Amino acid sequence: MPLYEKFTGRHRDDFATLDDLQRHYRLTYPDDFNFAYDCLDVMAAETPDARAMLWVSKDGAERTFTFADIKRLTDKTANWLQSVGVRRGDMVMLVLKRGHQFWYTLLALHKLGAVAVPATHLLTPKDFVYRFNAAGIRMVVATGDGDVARSITQALPESPSVELLAVTGGAGAPGFLDFDAGVAAASETFTRPVPHNKATDMMLMAFSSGTTGYPKMVAQPFTYPLGHILTGCFWHRAEAGGLHLTISDTGWLKSLWGKLYGQWLAGSAVLVYDFDKFSAPDILDKVSHYKVTTFCAPPTMYRYIIKEDLSQWDLSSLRHCTTAGEALNPEVYSNFLRQTGLKIFEGFGQTETTICCWTAYPWMQPRLGSMGLPCPGYRMVICDEEGREAGAGVTGEICIRTDEAGGGTPAGMFLHYLHDEETTQLAWHDDLYHTGDTAYRDEMGFLWYVGRTDDVIKSSGYRIGPFEVESALMEHPSVVECAVTGVPDPDRGFAVKATIVLANGFTGTPALTKELQQHVKKVTAPYKYPRVVEYVDVLPKTISGKIRRVEIRERDELRS
């Protein structure tokens, strides 16, 4: 029996219709729920030899981890972390790319009641300084692969909260503990600390991009993994004995959507391929060779995949494919269906939620361009600027109702923005959470995505906030004003564009453009740099002096 049945009371195939699922899907769990104890330890006891993870290095080395292996390594890691001083409530940042250490370190932090903070290895020293100080990071566990340790070290003089550093891979970085050696020497016996955590305590904190400031800090409770029963068991259709592949590194919450909680609750193993750079042929090789059964990737990667002759790969093991992160292009869907016979099922969610809108197999067929219908537990409405529910066909903001009379806050929804009550209140008040995304609802109840209210750019699966890119550009002496927007890109969905007003004495030459692009790559994460740069004499603004990015986007659309 898949473990998720313990919390839902029913197997997914026992729901006869989508209406049956919507009406009768319920979760039950203890007040001190903790995935590491109530799920991992149970799976290790009931199915110790079942495969939990197949890890493949970029050089092709393979390691298979059973659920018993993961529990043993989790307990050893928890003991080691405890021995170096990590305690309940400590903020611990994990910068581990796709290293297998991420899984048992994350779960060890769950066992300790510490707060895990995933972060991408693409961050620059300046990025780390902001995140360390904003979140009060006490410890960092980082990969020894690449320049991550060097960037973290450069950030330390401005990061007083960071007391402990560890690195994987035995790299021996100065000032860093040897994570692998420490874990190897630790005991395999771990006792749950008392008092136990509450299900409503903070378990995880993730950074979310925004446009009016630096990334928000999204606090998620210990119930967050249960929200991913809908993601992994129902939407991904992960299955016992199967092998699921979601393309994401561990610096993004998408990895927790597709590489851990929901898939293991379904009894499926996860394939973790620790590659450096996405290559469609390379990914197709892995899907074919390892017989992947369920697959999820952002639309950008599907766009590269369909450029290949898919008949060159044996994809017969694939049974179900999904996508999220941006709208799926109808041509991509149709081309993939023609070449593989598989439909791509879309889903929608945020850092603040788990999957909350979907096209759910087998009850629904994909409607090209539609986000689908709300997931069980998520009462989604389209609201106008006054918070009133809009009628069919009217574009408004996607909101989620959380009043107790209607069932309250769904499992998987965030607690608050850490250390930012004002922003929390702006987004979530009067029992209505404002997602910042806009859409309209058709007569059948399907939602159709329109765009972000706060101008976040979705490029190649990344969510990029203009503020950080603009701040980086403004540091260059040639830039007086700038506005960062997204422009349609056939491969990336959207590319980052910078519209710039230059200072006197500077001319918008190709050489300056390249210099500005390189400057952004050095100041902030390289993937955020503007691929398109336009020089103008003045930026469009409102009467109050605010830049009208919407006007820039509309002008670009007319040109395309």
N, C-alpha and C positions, 0 to 999 in steps of 0.2 A: 504494500500500500504506500503510495507517495506520501511523504510527510505532511504536505500541505493539507491533506484531508483531516489531520488532527486539529487544524485551526478553522477549517471551513465546514467540516461535517459531511462533505460530499465530494465525490470525484467529479472532475470537470465534465465528464461525459454523462453524468447523471442529470445534468441540467438539460431539459428537453428543448427549450427555446431561449432566445435572447431575453424575452420578457420574464421567463422563469428565472434566469440568472439575475436580472436586474431586481426582481422582487425578493428573491430568497437567498442571495449571497450574503453571508454573515461571517464575521470573524469572532472567535472566542480565544482568549489568551490570559495567562496569569498576570496579576498586577506587577510582578517582578520579571516580566518577560525579558529574556536576553537570548538573542539568536545563537550565541556561542555555546550556551548551556542547553537551551531548550530545543535546539535543532542540530547543530554540529555534533554535540556529544551523543545525542540520540541516534543520529545516523551512524556514528562511529561504533555504537554498541549494537545496533540492529543490522547494519550492512557494512561491517568493517573492511571487507575486501573489495567493495564496489569502487570503481574508479570515480574520483572526484574531479581531478584535473590532469590534463595532458599538457605539459609545458614543453615548448620547442624553442630553442634559442635561435638567434639570427643565423648561426652557423650550422644549424640542423641537429644539434644535440637534443636528446629527448629525456624527459623525466616524467614518470607517471606517479601520481599521488593518490592513494586511496583515502577514504574518509578517516580510517584509522591513522594514516600518516599525517593528515592535516590536524587531527586532534592532538597527536603526540607533539608535533612541531608547535602548535598553538600553545600548549601547556608549557613547553620548554621556553618559548619566547616570553610568555607571561611571567614565568619565574625569573628570567634574566632581566626583563624590564623592571620588575619589582626590585631586583637586587641592586640596580643602578639608581633607584630612587623614584621611579614613576609611580604615581598614586592616583587614586580615584579623582576624577575631575581635571587632571592635567591635560593640557592641549599638546598633542603630539602630531607633528606634521610628517606625512609619508610622501617622499619624492622618489618613487621606486620604478618608474616607467612600467614595464610589463614583467618585472622580476617576480619570481614565484614567492619571494619573501613577503610581498605585499599581502598575500592572502592570510598567512598565519600571523603576521604582525597586526593587521587590522582586527582579526578575531581575538588575538591576545589582549588588545586594548579594550575590546568589548568585555572580556572576562574581568579585566581590572576595573572597569567602570571609568576608564580614561576616555578622552574625546579624540577620535581620529580625525585628522585634517588632511585629506588627499590634496596633492598639488602637482602640477605638471613640471617636468624636468626642463621645460623651455623657458622658465622664468629667469630674468636677469637679476643681478644683485639688488637693483632698485625695487623690483617686484617683490623680492624676498623681504626687504626692509619693511615695506608697507604691510605685508601679510604677517610677519613676525610680531610687529608692534600692535597692529589692529586686533589680532586674535590673542595676544599674550602667549605665543608659542613657547613652551618650556623645553621640548625636545624635538630634534629632527632626525629621522631615519632616512638616509639617502642612498641612492644607487652609486656604486663605484664606477659606473660606466659613463664616460664623458666628462664634461666640465662642471657637473652639478656641485660637487664638493667645493670647487674653487669659487663658484658664484656665492654659495652659502657662506664661505669663509670671508669673502669680501663684504658681505652684508653684516657680519657680526659686530663690528665696532658701533653700529647704530641700532643694535638689537639687544637691549639689556635683558629681556625676558628669557632669552635662549641660554639654557644652562648645560644641556646635554646634547651631544652629537654622536651619531653612529653611521657607519658606512658599510654597505654589503660588498661582497666580492673580494675581501681581503686586500683592498687597495692601499691600506695603510696611510690614509690622508692625515696630515698633522692635526692633532686635536680631536680626531674622531675615534670613537670606540670601534673595535672590530665586531660588527654585528654577528657575522656567521660563526666566529669562534666563540663568542659569548653564548649564543643559543646552543651550539653543539655541546658545551660543557654544562649546561643547566639541567636540572632534574626534570624528569618526565611527569612527576606527580605534582598536581596543582590543586589547591583547595580554594573554593569560592570565597572571596572576602565577605565579611558581614559588617554592616548591614547590606543586604542586597540592593541593587539598583531598582528604581521604579521604572515601569514601562514608559512613563512620561519624562524621564530624565534625558538630558542631551547625550547622544551616543556619537554623533557625527557632526562635523561642521564643514561646509563647502563654500567656496567663493563663487559668487554669481556676478556676471558683468552688468553694468548699468551705464547710463549716459549722463547723469547729473553728479557723479562722484566716482570714487574708486569702487572696486567690486564690493557688493554687499556680502555679509557673512551669514549664511543660511544654516540655522541650527535644526538638526533633525533628531527625533526621539528614538528610543529603543524599539518602537513599533514600526520604524521605517522598513525593515526587511519584510514585514508581513504585507506591506503595500505592494511589494514586488511579487506576491503570489499572482496577482493579475498580470504583471509583466511577463514573468517567466513561464508560468504554468498555463495561462489562458491565451496570451497574445503571442509569445514566442512559440508556444506549443512544445516546449521542451518536454522530454519524455524519459522514463526510466530506461537506462541502458544506452541512451542516445549521447550525442556529442554536439554541444552548442558552441557556435563561434559568433561573438559580437566584436566588431572591430572598434577598439577604444583602448587608450592607455589608461593607467590607473589614476592619472591626475584629474580625470573628469568623472563626474558621477555616472555618466553613461556606462562606465565599467561596472558599477554596482547594479545597474539595470540588467546587464547581460553577462556578467562573469562570476556571479556568486549566489546571491540570495535566492531569487526565484528559480533559477535552474537547479540548484541543489535541492530545494524544496520539492521539485518535480522528480528528483532522482536522476537527473541528467548530469553527465560530466561536462566540463567546460574545456575548450581548447584555447590555450594561451600561447600565441605566437609572438615572440619578443623581437619583432622586426624594427628597423630604424626608420625606413621610408616606405610608404605604401606603394605597392606595385600590383596592378590587377592580375597579371599572369602569375605572380608569386602567390597571391592569396588563392587564386583558383587552383594552383598546384596543391596547396595545403588542404583545401576543401575536398579535392579529389583523392589525394593520397591518404588522408586520415578519415575519410568517410564521414564528413560532417553531416549531421541530420537536420539541424535547424541553424539559421543564419540571420544575422542582423547587421546592417551597415547604413550609414547616412546616404541620402540620395546622391551626393557627390561621388561616392565610391561606386555606386551602381552605374553612374554615368561613364566612369572609366571601364568598368567591367563589360558593359555591352559593346564597347568598341572592339573587344576581342571576338574572335570566332570561337564561340563557346562549345562548338562541336568537337574541339580539340581536347576537351577535358571530360572525364567521366564524372558527371554530377548526379548520377542516379541515386546516390544516398540521400540527397537533399529532399526534404519533405515539406518544409515550410520556411518562408522568407519574410522578413519584416524590415521596416525602415522608420526612422524618426530623425528629428533635428532640423528639418526644413520641409517645405512642400515637395512632393515627388512629381517630377515632370512626366506628363502622360506618355510622351514618346519613349521615355526610359522604361516605364512600366510595360508598355506594349512590346517593345523590343525584347525585354527580358522574358516576358511570357512566351513570345514567339520562339525564342531560342531554347528555353528550358522547359516550357509547359507549366511553369510555376508563377503564381500570382504573388505580388508583393503587398503585404498588409501594413498599412500605415498606423502610426500611433503618435500621440501628442502628450507632452508633459513638460515639467520644468525642474530646475534645481529644487524648487520649493515643494514639489509634489513627486509622486511616482506617476505611472501612466494614468492619465485621467480622461483621455478620449481616444477611441480606437476604431479600427475595422477588425472585428473579432471573428476569426474562423471558429467553428463552421457555420455560425448563425448569420453572418453577413458577408456579402460579396463587396470587394473594393469598388468604390465609386470614384473614378479618376478625378483627382483634385480635392476630394473631400477629406477632412480630418476624421470623419466617422461620427460615432455617437458617444455620449458620455459613458464612462466605465461605472460599474456598480460602486455605490458609495460616494461618487462625485456628482453632486447636483449642480451641474453647470448651466449658467444662464448668460444671455447676451444683454448687457446693460448699456443704457445711454449715459451721458455725462452726469446725469442727476442720480444714477444708480437705479433707474427704473428699467424693468425688463422690456426689451425691444421686441417687436413683432417679427414674423418671418420676413426674410429678405432685407432686413435693416442691419447695417453694419454697426457694431458696438464692441465694447470691451468684453472679453471672456472673463466671467467671474464665477466663483465657487461659493455656494451657500453653506454655512457651517452652523446654523442655529440648532440647538439641541432638539427642538420639536421635530426637525426633519432628519435626525440621526447624528447630528454633531459633526465633528471634524473627522474626516476619513483617515484610516491608517495609511501612513506614508506621506502625510502632509506636515510641513515644517512647524516648529514651535514659534519661532520669531527670528528677526534679524539680530544677531548677537551685538550687544552694546549699542543698539540703535532703536530705542523705543519709538522715536518720532517716525522713522521710515516704516517700522512695523505698523504703526497706527494709520499711516497714510495708505498702506497697501491692504490692511485687514481691519475693517471696522464695521460695526453694525451687523456682525455675523455674515459679512460678505468679503471674500478675498478677491482682490483685483489683480489679475494675472499680468496686466500690461500688454497682453496680446489682443488683437482685434479679429473678429470674424463675423459671419452672419449665419443664421439658421434657415434652412429651407423648409418647405411645407411638411417634409417627412421627418424633420428633426435633425437631419445631418448638418454638421458644422463645416463651414468653408472658410479657411484661413485667409486673412487679408494682410496682416503685418503687425509689427510692434508699435506700441504707443511710445516707447522710449528710444526708438532708433537703433536698437541693438542689431548688429550685422551678423548674419549667419553665413559663414564662408567655409566651405570644405568641412562641415560638421562642427566647426568652432563657433562659439558665440563671442563676438568681439564688441566691447563697449567703446564708442567713439571717444569718450573722455580721456582714456589712457593714451590713445594714439595722438589725439590733439595735444595733450600735455607734453608728450615726447617731441612733437614737431615744434611746439612753442619754445622749447629749449634752444632751438637752432637760431642763430642771429639773423638769418635771412627772413624769418617768418614773423609777420606782424599779427595776422589773424588766420585762422583756418577752421574748416568744418570737415568732419569725416563722415562719409555716408557709404552706402553700399550701391554698387552698380551691377546689373545683371551680368553674369558670366556663365558661358555654356557648360563649363566643367565644375566650377566651384559653387554654383548657385548664385552667389554674390561675391564680388571682389571689393576690397577696401579701396575707397577713393578719397583723396585729400584735395579739397578746394582751398587754395592758399592765396592770401594777400601778402606780397613781398615788401620787405623794408626798402627804403631808398638805397640805391646803389647796387641792388641785386637784380639780375635778369633771369627769367624762367627758362633756362637752357636745359638740354638733356643731361649735361654734366651736373647741374644743381639738383635735378630730379634724382639722379642716382645717389648723390651725396645725402639728400634728405632721406631716401629709402634706407641707406646704410645706417644713418643716424638713428632712425626709429628701431632698426634691428638691434642696435647696441643698447638703447635705453630701455626698451621693453621687449617682451617675447617676440622673436623674429617673425612668427606667423602673422603678426598684427600689422606688418608694414604695408603702406599704401601701394598697391600695384598700379594704380592710376593716379596721376597728379595733374591738376589743372590750376593755372595761375590766372587770377582775376584781379580787377581793380578794387572791387568792393563785394562784400558778402550780403546776400539778402537778409533783412532783419525785420523784426516786428517793431511796432512803435516804441515799445519798452526797451528795445535794443537787443532782444534775443535773436540768435541766428535761426533762420527758417530753413532747416535742413530739408523739410518737405518740398520746398521750392526748388532746391538743388536736384532732388530726386526726380521731380516732375519734369524739369528741364532736360535731365539726362534721358528720361523715358521718351521724350519727344524727339531727341536726336537719334535714338536707336532704331 
